[in-house]
Amino acid sequence: MAYTLVQLAPGSYDVDCNGHVVASLVREPGRTPSMARWHVELLEATPRAKRPPPFTDQIHTFPSFEEAASWLDATVAALND
């Protein structure tokens, strides 16, 4: 799947797949910057067998934006796209 991350606000992205937003990527702040977490969540409740790859659960959590983007194999849309 080809995912594109479209920034909505600092720490908030739409996860687009072929022109359809299928998930969100959101930063959850921590008490310190190193404690922040990024959550990728499918927008619709989807049975496991019908989830788009690489989703095995509705929500996945990562310690950094880079790790979440890498897991999705996503590109980041330019701000003027």
PyMOL Python script that loads the backbone (N, CA, C, O; Angstrom):
from pymol import cmd

cmd.read_pdbstr("""\
ATOM      1  N   MET A   1       0.846  -1.185   0.000  1.00  0.00           N
ATOM      2  CA  MET A   1       0.000   0.000   0.000  1.00  0.00           C
ATOM      3  C   MET A   1       0.888   1.244   0.000  1.00  0.00           C
ATOM      4  O   MET A   1       1.943   1.269   0.635  1.00  0.00           O
ATOM      5  N   ALA A   2       0.457   2.249  -0.703  1.00  0.00           N
ATOM      6  CA  ALA A   2       1.189   3.507  -0.753  1.00  0.00           C
ATOM      7  C   ALA A   2       0.495   4.520   0.158  1.00  0.00           C
ATOM      8  O   ALA A   2      -0.594   5.001  -0.157  1.00  0.00           O
ATOM      9  N   TYR A   3       1.119   4.837   1.272  1.00  0.00           N
ATOM     10  CA  TYR A   3       0.543   5.794   2.214  1.00  0.00           C
ATOM     11  C   TYR A   3       1.252   7.134   2.096  1.00  0.00           C
ATOM     12  O   TYR A   3       2.457   7.203   1.858  1.00  0.00           O
ATOM     13  N   THR A   4       0.477   8.192   2.268  1.00  0.00           N
ATOM     14  CA  THR A   4       1.008   9.545   2.318  1.00  0.00           C
ATOM     15  C   THR A   4       0.525  10.177   3.604  1.00  0.00           C
ATOM     16  O   THR A   4      -0.653  10.072   3.948  1.00  0.00           O
ATOM     17  N   LEU A   5       1.427  10.834   4.321  1.00  0.00           N
ATOM     18  CA  LEU A   5       1.076  11.545   5.549  1.00  0.00           C
ATOM     19  C   LEU A   5       0.850  13.003   5.208  1.00  0.00           C
ATOM     20  O   LEU A   5       1.719  13.667   4.643  1.00  0.00           O
ATOM     21  N   VAL A   6      -0.331  13.494   5.561  1.00  0.00           N
ATOM     22  CA  VAL A   6      -0.709  14.878   5.280  1.00  0.00           C
ATOM     23  C   VAL A   6      -0.870  15.587   6.614  1.00  0.00           C
ATOM     24  O   VAL A   6      -1.760  15.261   7.400  1.00  0.00           O
ATOM     25  N   GLN A   7       0.006  16.567   6.865  1.00  0.00           N
ATOM     26  CA  GLN A   7      -0.029  17.254   8.158  1.00  0.00           C
ATOM     27  C   GLN A   7      -1.238  18.168   8.259  1.00  0.00           C
ATOM     28  O   GLN A   7      -1.502  18.978   7.370  1.00  0.00           O
ATOM     29  N   LEU A   8      -1.972  18.022   9.365  1.00  0.00           N
ATOM     30  CA  LEU A   8      -3.136  18.865   9.647  1.00  0.00           C
ATOM     31  C   LEU A   8      -2.763  19.994  10.595  1.00  0.00           C
ATOM     32  O   LEU A   8      -3.217  21.127  10.433  1.00  0.00           O
ATOM     33  N   ALA A   9      -1.947  19.685  11.572  1.00  0.00           N
ATOM     34  CA  ALA A   9      -1.467  20.610  12.591  1.00  0.00           C
ATOM     35  C   ALA A   9      -0.206  19.977  13.176  1.00  0.00           C
ATOM     36  O   ALA A   9       0.051  18.800  12.926  1.00  0.00           O
ATOM     37  N   PRO A  10       0.582  20.719  13.940  1.00  0.00           N
ATOM     38  CA  PRO A  10       1.750  20.086  14.548  1.00  0.00           C
ATOM     39  C   PRO A  10       1.335  18.853  15.365  1.00  0.00           C
ATOM     40  O   PRO A  10       0.495  18.946  16.259  1.00  0.00           O
ATOM     41  N   GLY A  11       1.931  17.710  15.047  1.00  0.00           N
ATOM     42  CA  GLY A  11       1.640  16.486  15.778  1.00  0.00           C
ATOM     43  C   GLY A  11       0.387  15.763  15.338  1.00  0.00           C
ATOM     44  O   GLY A  11      -0.083  14.873  16.047  1.00  0.00           O
ATOM     45  N   SER A  12      -0.177  16.120  14.177  1.00  0.00           N
ATOM     46  CA  SER A  12      -1.414  15.491  13.715  1.00  0.00           C
ATOM     47  C   SER A  12      -1.370  15.326  12.194  1.00  0.00           C
ATOM     48  O   SER A  12      -1.161  16.289  11.456  1.00  0.00           O
ATOM     49  N   TYR A  13      -1.571  14.085  11.745  1.00  0.00           N
ATOM     50  CA  TYR A  13      -1.504  13.781  10.317  1.00  0.00           C
ATOM     51  C   TYR A  13      -2.675  12.895   9.903  1.00  0.00           C
ATOM     52  O   TYR A  13      -3.135  12.057  10.678  1.00  0.00           O
ATOM     53  N   ASP A  14      -3.147  13.086   8.687  1.00  0.00           N
ATOM     54  CA  ASP A  14      -4.025  12.128   8.038  1.00  0.00           C
ATOM     55  C   ASP A  14      -3.125  11.102   7.366  1.00  0.00           C
ATOM     56  O   ASP A  14      -2.060  11.443   6.851  1.00  0.00           O
ATOM     57  N   VAL A  15      -3.555   9.848   7.372  1.00  0.00           N
ATOM     58  CA  VAL A  15      -2.860   8.794   6.645  1.00  0.00           C
ATOM     59  C   VAL A  15      -3.710   8.501   5.414  1.00  0.00           C
ATOM     60  O   VAL A  15      -4.782   7.905   5.510  1.00  0.00           O
ATOM     61  N   ASP A  16      -3.216   8.927   4.265  1.00  0.00           N
ATOM     62  CA  ASP A  16      -3.947   8.834   3.009  1.00  0.00           C
ATOM     63  C   ASP A  16      -3.455   7.622   2.220  1.00  0.00           C
ATOM     64  O   ASP A  16      -2.257   7.350   2.143  1.00  0.00           O
ATOM     65  N   CYS A  17      -4.405   6.909   1.642  1.00  0.00           N
ATOM     66  CA  CYS A  17      -4.079   5.784   0.767  1.00  0.00           C
ATOM     67  C   CYS A  17      -4.875   5.947  -0.517  1.00  0.00           C
ATOM     68  O   CYS A  17      -6.094   5.771  -0.534  1.00  0.00           O
ATOM     69  N   ASN A  18      -4.177   6.284  -1.583  1.00  0.00           N
ATOM     70  CA  ASN A  18      -4.813   6.441  -2.899  1.00  0.00           C
ATOM     71  C   ASN A  18      -5.991   7.409  -2.873  1.00  0.00           C
ATOM     72  O   ASN A  18      -7.037   7.133  -3.460  1.00  0.00           O
ATOM     73  N   GLY A  19      -5.821   8.538  -2.196  1.00  0.00           N
ATOM     74  CA  GLY A  19      -6.851   9.567  -2.168  1.00  0.00           C
ATOM     75  C   GLY A  19      -7.913   9.400  -1.098  1.00  0.00           C
ATOM     76  O   GLY A  19      -8.857  10.188  -1.039  1.00  0.00           O
ATOM     77  N   HIS A  20      -7.776   8.386  -0.249  1.00  0.00           N
ATOM     78  CA  HIS A  20      -8.746   8.157   0.827  1.00  0.00           C
ATOM     79  C   HIS A  20      -8.032   8.168   2.171  1.00  0.00           C
ATOM     80  O   HIS A  20      -7.027   7.480   2.347  1.00  0.00           O
ATOM     81  N   VAL A  21      -8.542   8.938   3.111  1.00  0.00           N
ATOM     82  CA  VAL A  21      -7.969   8.963   4.456  1.00  0.00           C
ATOM     83  C   VAL A  21      -8.448   7.707   5.176  1.00  0.00           C
ATOM     84  O   VAL A  21      -9.648   7.504   5.361  1.00  0.00           O
ATOM     85  N   VAL A  22      -7.495   6.864   5.581  1.00  0.00           N
ATOM     86  CA  VAL A  22      -7.836   5.595   6.216  1.00  0.00           C
ATOM     87  C   VAL A  22      -7.457   5.542   7.692  1.00  0.00           C
ATOM     88  O   VAL A  22      -7.946   4.693   8.437  1.00  0.00           O
ATOM     89  N   ALA A  23      -6.579   6.459   8.110  1.00  0.00           N
ATOM     90  CA  ALA A  23      -6.102   6.424   9.494  1.00  0.00           C
ATOM     91  C   ALA A  23      -5.619   7.813   9.893  1.00  0.00           C
ATOM     92  O   ALA A  23      -5.532   8.727   9.073  1.00  0.00           O
ATOM     93  N   SER A  24      -5.309   7.938  11.176  1.00  0.00           N
ATOM     94  CA  SER A  24      -4.709   9.170  11.676  1.00  0.00           C
ATOM     95  C   SER A  24      -3.410   8.818  12.377  1.00  0.00           C
ATOM     96  O   SER A  24      -3.253   7.718  12.908  1.00  0.00           O
ATOM     97  N   LEU A  25      -2.493   9.753  12.374  1.00  0.00           N
ATOM     98  CA  LEU A  25      -1.224   9.639  13.096  1.00  0.00           C
ATOM     99  C   LEU A  25      -1.151  10.846  14.005  1.00  0.00           C
ATOM    100  O   LEU A  25      -1.119  11.983  13.535  1.00  0.00           O
ATOM    101  N   VAL A  26      -1.124  10.604  15.312  1.00  0.00           N
ATOM    102  CA  VAL A  26      -1.216  11.692  16.278  1.00  0.00           C
ATOM    103  C   VAL A  26      -0.142  11.532  17.350  1.00  0.00           C
ATOM    104  O   VAL A  26       0.124  10.429  17.828  1.00  0.00           O
ATOM    105  N   ARG A  27       0.460  12.643  17.710  1.00  0.00           N
ATOM    106  CA  ARG A  27       1.473  12.654  18.776  1.00  0.00           C
ATOM    107  C   ARG A  27       0.780  12.860  20.114  1.00  0.00           C
ATOM    108  O   ARG A  27       0.001  13.797  20.289  1.00  0.00           O
ATOM    109  N   GLU A  28       1.072  11.980  21.043  1.00  0.00           N
ATOM    110  CA  GLU A  28       0.602  12.128  22.417  1.00  0.00           C
ATOM    111  C   GLU A  28       1.777  12.661  23.225  1.00  0.00           C
ATOM    112  O   GLU A  28       2.778  11.965  23.396  1.00  0.00           O
ATOM    113  N   PRO A  29       1.665  13.892  23.725  1.00  0.00           N
ATOM    114  CA  PRO A  29       2.807  14.451  24.460  1.00  0.00           C
ATOM    115  C   PRO A  29       3.059  13.692  25.761  1.00  0.00           C
ATOM    116  O   PRO A  29       2.139  13.160  26.382  1.00  0.00           O
ATOM    117  N   GLY A  30       4.299  13.658  26.142  1.00  0.00           N
ATOM    118  CA  GLY A  30       4.679  13.083  27.432  1.00  0.00           C
ATOM    119  C   GLY A  30       5.153  14.194  28.352  1.00  0.00           C
ATOM    120  O   GLY A  30       5.207  15.360  27.962  1.00  0.00           O
ATOM    121  N   ARG A  31       5.491  13.826  29.553  1.00  0.00           N
ATOM    122  CA  ARG A  31       6.007  14.837  30.502  1.00  0.00           C
ATOM    123  C   ARG A  31       7.305  15.458  30.009  1.00  0.00           C
ATOM    124  O   ARG A  31       7.617  16.610  30.314  1.00  0.00           O
ATOM    125  N   THR A  32       8.052  14.679  29.246  1.00  0.00           N
ATOM    126  CA  THR A  32       9.264  15.180  28.604  1.00  0.00           C
ATOM    127  C   THR A  32       9.186  14.786  27.131  1.00  0.00           C
ATOM    128  O   THR A  32       8.458  13.855  26.787  1.00  0.00           O
ATOM    129  N   PRO A  33       9.916  15.472  26.255  1.00  0.00           N
ATOM    130  CA  PRO A  33       9.862  15.124  24.836  1.00  0.00           C
ATOM    131  C   PRO A  33      10.191  13.657  24.557  1.00  0.00           C
ATOM    132  O   PRO A  33       9.628  13.058  23.641  1.00  0.00           O
ATOM    133  N   SER A  34      11.096  13.083  25.338  1.00  0.00           N
ATOM    134  CA  SER A  34      11.457  11.682  25.098  1.00  0.00           C
ATOM    135  C   SER A  34      10.353  10.710  25.499  1.00  0.00           C
ATOM    136  O   SER A  34      10.408   9.534  25.140  1.00  0.00           O
ATOM    137  N   MET A  35       9.354  11.183  26.236  1.00  0.00           N
ATOM    138  CA  MET A  35       8.245  10.319  26.653  1.00  0.00           C
ATOM    139  C   MET A  35       7.049  10.408  25.704  1.00  0.00           C
ATOM    140  O   MET A  35       6.058   9.702  25.892  1.00  0.00           O
ATOM    141  N   ALA A  36       7.132  11.263  24.692  1.00  0.00           N
ATOM    142  CA  ALA A  36       6.031  11.395  23.727  1.00  0.00           C
ATOM    143  C   ALA A  36       5.886  10.095  22.946  1.00  0.00           C
ATOM    144  O   ALA A  36       6.861   9.376  22.731  1.00  0.00           O
ATOM    145  N   ARG A  37       4.660   9.803  22.524  1.00  0.00           N
ATOM    146  CA  ARG A  37       4.368   8.620  21.730  1.00  0.00           C
ATOM    147  C   ARG A  37       3.523   9.024  20.527  1.00  0.00           C
ATOM    148  O   ARG A  37       2.782  10.005  20.578  1.00  0.00           O
ATOM    149  N   TRP A  38       3.641   8.267  19.458  1.00  0.00           N
ATOM    150  CA  TRP A  38       2.865   8.480  18.246  1.00  0.00           C
ATOM    151  C   TRP A  38       1.920   7.302  18.061  1.00  0.00           C
ATOM    152  O   TRP A  38       2.332   6.145  18.148  1.00  0.00           O
ATOM    153  N   HIS A  39       0.649   7.602  17.805  1.00  0.00           N
ATOM    154  CA  HIS A  39      -0.364   6.570  17.630  1.00  0.00           C
ATOM    155  C   HIS A  39      -0.908   6.626  16.204  1.00  0.00           C
ATOM    156  O   HIS A  39      -1.303   7.688  15.721  1.00  0.00           O
ATOM    157  N   VAL A  40      -0.923   5.486  15.544  1.00  0.00           N
ATOM    158  CA  VAL A  40      -1.546   5.347  14.230  1.00  0.00           C
ATOM    159  C   VAL A  40      -2.827   4.552  14.462  1.00  0.00           C
ATOM    160  O   VAL A  40      -2.791   3.441  14.991  1.00  0.00           O
ATOM    161  N   GLU A  41      -3.960   5.132  14.062  1.00  0.00           N
ATOM    162  CA  GLU A  41      -5.246   4.485  14.323  1.00  0.00           C
ATOM    163  C   GLU A  41      -6.107   4.482  13.066  1.00  0.00           C
ATOM    164  O   GLU A  41      -6.303   5.515  12.426  1.00  0.00           O
ATOM    165  N   LEU A  42      -6.617   3.303  12.726  1.00  0.00           N
ATOM    166  CA  LEU A  42      -7.567   3.215  11.617  1.00  0.00           C
ATOM    167  C   LEU A  42      -8.821   3.992  11.982  1.00  0.00           C
ATOM    168  O   LEU A  42      -9.267   3.938  13.129  1.00  0.00           O
ATOM    169  N   LEU A  43      -9.396   4.711  11.029  1.00  0.00           N
ATOM    170  CA  LEU A  43     -10.572   5.533  11.304  1.00  0.00           C
ATOM    171  C   LEU A  43     -11.834   4.711  11.483  1.00  0.00           C
ATOM    172  O   LEU A  43     -12.733   5.112  12.222  1.00  0.00           O
ATOM    173  N   GLU A  44     -11.914   3.572  10.822  1.00  0.00           N
ATOM    174  CA  GLU A  44     -13.096   2.724  10.929  1.00  0.00           C
ATOM    175  C   GLU A  44     -12.717   1.409  11.597  1.00  0.00           C
ATOM    176  O   GLU A  44     -11.653   0.848  11.335  1.00  0.00           O
ATOM    177  N   ALA A  45     -13.601   0.931  12.459  1.00  0.00           N
ATOM    178  CA  ALA A  45     -13.392  -0.389  13.046  1.00  0.00           C
ATOM    179  C   ALA A  45     -13.442  -1.409  11.920  1.00  0.00           C
ATOM    180  O   ALA A  45     -14.430  -1.509  11.192  1.00  0.00           O
ATOM    181  N   THR A  46     -12.373  -2.151  11.795  1.00  0.00           N
ATOM    182  CA  THR A  46     -12.233  -3.076  10.674  1.00  0.00           C
ATOM    183  C   THR A  46     -11.841  -4.454  11.198  1.00  0.00           C
ATOM    184  O   THR A  46     -10.919  -4.564  12.007  1.00  0.00           O
ATOM    185  N   PRO A  47     -12.522  -5.501  10.752  1.00  0.00           N
ATOM    186  CA  PRO A  47     -12.117  -6.849  11.162  1.00  0.00           C
ATOM    187  C   PRO A  47     -10.663  -7.103  10.763  1.00  0.00           C
ATOM    188  O   PRO A  47     -10.201  -6.621   9.729  1.00  0.00           O
ATOM    189  N   ARG A  48      -9.963  -7.851  11.579  1.00  0.00           N
ATOM    190  CA  ARG A  48      -8.535  -8.115  11.357  1.00  0.00           C
ATOM    191  C   ARG A  48      -8.247  -8.556   9.923  1.00  0.00           C
ATOM    192  O   ARG A  48      -7.276  -8.090   9.326  1.00  0.00           O
ATOM    193  N   ALA A  49      -9.049  -9.425   9.368  1.00  0.00           N
ATOM    194  CA  ALA A  49      -8.804  -9.958   8.017  1.00  0.00           C
ATOM    195  C   ALA A  49      -8.947  -8.900   6.922  1.00  0.00           C
ATOM    196  O   ALA A  49      -8.437  -9.087   5.818  1.00  0.00           O
ATOM    197  N   LYS A  50      -9.633  -7.795   7.212  1.00  0.00           N
ATOM    198  CA  LYS A  50      -9.857  -6.762   6.197  1.00  0.00           C
ATOM    199  C   LYS A  50      -9.025  -5.501   6.410  1.00  0.00           C
ATOM    200  O   LYS A  50      -9.172  -4.535   5.661  1.00  0.00           O
ATOM    201  N   ARG A  51      -8.160  -5.496   7.410  1.00  0.00           N
ATOM    202  CA  ARG A  51      -7.326  -4.314   7.668  1.00  0.00           C
ATOM    203  C   ARG A  51      -6.255  -4.185   6.595  1.00  0.00           C
ATOM    204  O   ARG A  51      -5.676  -5.178   6.154  1.00  0.00           O
ATOM    205  N   PRO A  52      -6.002  -2.948   6.182  1.00  0.00           N
ATOM    206  CA  PRO A  52      -4.943  -2.769   5.174  1.00  0.00           C
ATOM    207  C   PRO A  52      -3.571  -3.032   5.792  1.00  0.00           C
ATOM    208  O   PRO A  52      -3.358  -2.743   6.969  1.00  0.00           O
ATOM    209  N   PRO A  53      -2.651  -3.571   5.018  1.00  0.00           N
ATOM    210  CA  PRO A  53      -1.312  -3.792   5.550  1.00  0.00           C
ATOM    211  C   PRO A  53      -0.667  -2.449   5.882  1.00  0.00           C
ATOM    212  O   PRO A  53      -0.915  -1.482   5.161  1.00  0.00           O
ATOM    213  N   PRO A  54       0.108  -2.339   6.883  1.00  0.00           N
ATOM    214  CA  PRO A  54       0.612  -3.360   7.796  1.00  0.00           C
ATOM    215  C   PRO A  54      -0.219  -3.480   9.088  1.00  0.00           C
ATOM    216  O   PRO A  54       0.257  -4.055  10.067  1.00  0.00           O
ATOM    217  N   PHE A  55      -1.435  -2.954   9.104  1.00  0.00           N
ATOM    218  CA  PHE A  55      -2.245  -2.938  10.322  1.00  0.00           C
ATOM    219  C   PHE A  55      -2.648  -4.350  10.749  1.00  0.00           C
ATOM    220  O   PHE A  55      -3.296  -5.075   9.994  1.00  0.00           O
ATOM    221  N   THR A  56      -2.262  -4.725  11.951  1.00  0.00           N
ATOM    222  CA  THR A  56      -2.725  -5.971  12.554  1.00  0.00           C
ATOM    223  C   THR A  56      -3.698  -5.670  13.691  1.00  0.00           C
ATOM    224  O   THR A  56      -4.464  -6.537  14.109  1.00  0.00           O
ATOM    225  N   ASP A  57      -3.661  -4.443  14.183  1.00  0.00           N
ATOM    226  CA  ASP A  57      -4.575  -3.961  15.222  1.00  0.00           C
ATOM    227  C   ASP A  57      -5.163  -2.636  14.755  1.00  0.00           C
ATOM    228  O   ASP A  57      -4.710  -2.058  13.768  1.00  0.00           O
ATOM    229  N   GLN A  58      -6.168  -2.166  15.466  1.00  0.00           N
ATOM    230  CA  GLN A  58      -6.775  -0.863  15.137  1.00  0.00           C
ATOM    231  C   GLN A  58      -5.810   0.285  15.424  1.00  0.00           C
ATOM    232  O   GLN A  58      -5.783   1.286  14.707  1.00  0.00           O
ATOM    233  N   ILE A  59      -5.019   0.122  16.486  1.00  0.00           N
ATOM    234  CA  ILE A  59      -4.093   1.178  16.925  1.00  0.00           C
ATOM    235  C   ILE A  59      -2.704   0.576  17.090  1.00  0.00           C
ATOM    236  O   ILE A  59      -2.542  -0.518  17.630  1.00  0.00           O
ATOM    237  N   HIS A  60      -1.708   1.314  16.614  1.00  0.00           N
ATOM    238  CA  HIS A  60      -0.303   0.937  16.816  1.00  0.00           C
ATOM    239  C   HIS A  60       0.412   2.148  17.406  1.00  0.00           C
ATOM    240  O   HIS A  60       0.120   3.284  17.033  1.00  0.00           O
ATOM    241  N   THR A  61       1.341   1.913  18.318  1.00  0.00           N
ATOM    242  CA  THR A  61       2.034   2.981  19.020  1.00  0.00           C
ATOM    243  C   THR A  61       3.533   2.893  18.760  1.00  0.00           C
ATOM    244  O   THR A  61       4.115   1.808  18.732  1.00  0.00           O
ATOM    245  N   PHE A  62       4.148   4.071  18.571  1.00  0.00           N
ATOM    246  CA  PHE A  62       5.569   4.155  18.255  1.00  0.00           C
ATOM    247  C   PHE A  62       6.224   5.250  19.089  1.00  0.00           C
ATOM    248  O   PHE A  62       5.565   6.217  19.473  1.00  0.00           O
ATOM    249  N   PRO A  63       7.521   5.105  19.373  1.00  0.00           N
ATOM    250  CA  PRO A  63       8.214   6.121  20.166  1.00  0.00           C
ATOM    251  C   PRO A  63       8.595   7.376  19.376  1.00  0.00           C
ATOM    252  O   PRO A  63       8.969   8.388  19.969  1.00  0.00           O
ATOM    253  N   SER A  64       8.504   7.320  18.038  1.00  0.00           N
ATOM    254  CA  SER A  64       8.879   8.498  17.249  1.00  0.00           C
ATOM    255  C   SER A  64       8.060   8.567  15.962  1.00  0.00           C
ATOM    256  O   SER A  64       7.520   7.568  15.488  1.00  0.00           O
ATOM    257  N   PHE A  65       7.986   9.770  15.419  1.00  0.00           N
ATOM    258  CA  PHE A  65       7.323   9.977  14.128  1.00  0.00           C
ATOM    259  C   PHE A  65       8.008   9.153  13.044  1.00  0.00           C
ATOM    260  O   PHE A  65       7.351   8.521  12.217  1.00  0.00           O
ATOM    261  N   GLU A  66       9.339   9.169  13.064  1.00  0.00           N
ATOM    262  CA  GLU A  66      10.107   8.469  12.038  1.00  0.00           C
ATOM    263  C   GLU A  66       9.810   6.970  12.039  1.00  0.00           C
ATOM    264  O   GLU A  66       9.709   6.356  10.977  1.00  0.00           O
ATOM    265  N   GLU A  67       9.670   6.381  13.228  1.00  0.00           N
ATOM    266  CA  GLU A  67       9.368   4.954  13.303  1.00  0.00           C
ATOM    267  C   GLU A  67       7.960   4.656  12.786  1.00  0.00           C
ATOM    268  O   GLU A  67       7.743   3.654  12.105  1.00  0.00           O
ATOM    269  N   ALA A  68       7.010   5.525  13.110  1.00  0.00           N
ATOM    270  CA  ALA A  68       5.640   5.333  12.621  1.00  0.00           C
ATOM    271  C   ALA A  68       5.599   5.460  11.101  1.00  0.00           C
ATOM    272  O   ALA A  68       4.987   4.634  10.424  1.00  0.00           O
ATOM    273  N   ALA A  69       6.245   6.489  10.566  1.00  0.00           N
ATOM    274  CA  ALA A  69       6.269   6.689   9.114  1.00  0.00           C
ATOM    275  C   ALA A  69       6.974   5.537   8.410  1.00  0.00           C
ATOM    276  O   ALA A  69       6.541   5.108   7.340  1.00  0.00           O
ATOM    277  N   SER A  70       8.043   5.039   8.990  1.00  0.00           N
ATOM    278  CA  SER A  70       8.771   3.915   8.411  1.00  0.00           C
ATOM    279  C   SER A  70       7.906   2.649   8.423  1.00  0.00           C
ATOM    280  O   SER A  70       7.879   1.904   7.443  1.00  0.00           O
ATOM    281  N   TRP A  71       7.201   2.408   9.533  1.00  0.00           N
ATOM    282  CA  TRP A  71       6.328   1.240   9.631  1.00  0.00           C
ATOM    283  C   TRP A  71       5.250   1.277   8.545  1.00  0.00           C
ATOM    284  O   TRP A  71       4.917   0.250   7.953  1.00  0.00           O
ATOM    285  N   LEU A  72       4.710   2.475   8.294  1.00  0.00           N
ATOM    286  CA  LEU A  72       3.707   2.641   7.244  1.00  0.00           C
ATOM    287  C   LEU A  72       4.324   2.646   5.845  1.00  0.00           C
ATOM    288  O   LEU A  72       3.612   2.508   4.850  1.00  0.00           O
ATOM    289  N   ASP A  73       5.645   2.805   5.769  1.00  0.00           N
ATOM    290  CA  ASP A  73       6.343   2.997   4.495  1.00  0.00           C
ATOM    291  C   ASP A  73       5.718   4.186   3.771  1.00  0.00           C
ATOM    292  O   ASP A  73       5.439   4.135   2.573  1.00  0.00           O
ATOM    293  N   ALA A  74       5.509   5.257   4.534  1.00  0.00           N
ATOM    294  CA  ALA A  74       4.780   6.424   4.035  1.00  0.00           C
ATOM    295  C   ALA A  74       5.720   7.548   3.612  1.00  0.00           C
ATOM    296  O   ALA A  74       6.837   7.678   4.112  1.00  0.00           O
ATOM    297  N   THR A  75       5.235   8.344   2.686  1.00  0.00           N
ATOM    298  CA  THR A  75       5.903   9.584   2.330  1.00  0.00           C
ATOM    299  C   THR A  75       5.142  10.710   3.010  1.00  0.00           C
ATOM    300  O   THR A  75       3.957  10.576   3.315  1.00  0.00           O
ATOM    301  N   VAL A  76       5.825  11.810   3.244  1.00  0.00           N
ATOM    302  CA  VAL A  76       5.204  12.975   3.865  1.00  0.00           C
ATOM    303  C   VAL A  76       4.912  13.981   2.768  1.00  0.00           C
ATOM    304  O   VAL A  76       5.811  14.384   2.029  1.00  0.00           O
ATOM    305  N   ALA A  77       3.652  14.387   2.662  1.00  0.00           N
ATOM    306  CA  ALA A  77       3.266  15.354   1.646  1.00  0.00           C
ATOM    307  C   ALA A  77       3.911  16.700   1.941  1.00  0.00           C
ATOM    308  O   ALA A  77       4.011  17.108   3.098  1.00  0.00           O
ATOM    309  N   ALA A  78       4.346  17.384   0.897  1.00  0.00           N
ATOM    310  CA  ALA A  78       4.876  18.732   1.056  1.00  0.00           C
ATOM    311  C   ALA A  78       3.754  19.644   1.528  1.00  0.00           C
ATOM    312  O   ALA A  78       2.586  19.408   1.218  1.00  0.00           O
ATOM    313  N   LEU A  79       4.103  20.681   2.272  1.00  0.00           N
ATOM    314  CA  LEU A  79       3.096  21.572   2.835  1.00  0.00           C
ATOM    315  C   LEU A  79       2.226  22.236   1.788  1.00  0.00           C
ATOM    316  O   LEU A  79       1.087  22.594   2.088  1.00  0.00           O
ATOM    317  N   ASN A  80       2.716  22.415   0.574  1.00  0.00           N
ATOM    318  CA  ASN A  80       1.915  23.077  -0.449  1.00  0.00           C
ATOM    319  C   ASN A  80       1.144  22.105  -1.338  1.00  0.00           C
ATOM    320  O   ASN A  80       0.533  22.530  -2.319  1.00  0.00           O
ATOM    321  N   ASP A  81       1.157  20.787  -1.013  1.00  0.00           N
ATOM    322  CA  ASP A  81       0.402  19.793  -1.797  1.00  0.00           C
ATOM    323  C   ASP A  81      -1.080  19.925  -1.539  1.00  0.00           C
ATOM    324  O   ASP A  81      -1.875  19.176  -2.107  1.00  0.00           O
TER     325      ASP A  81
END
""", "prot")
cmd.dss("prot")
cmd.show_as("cartoon", "prot")
cmd.util.cbc("prot")
cmd.orient("prot")
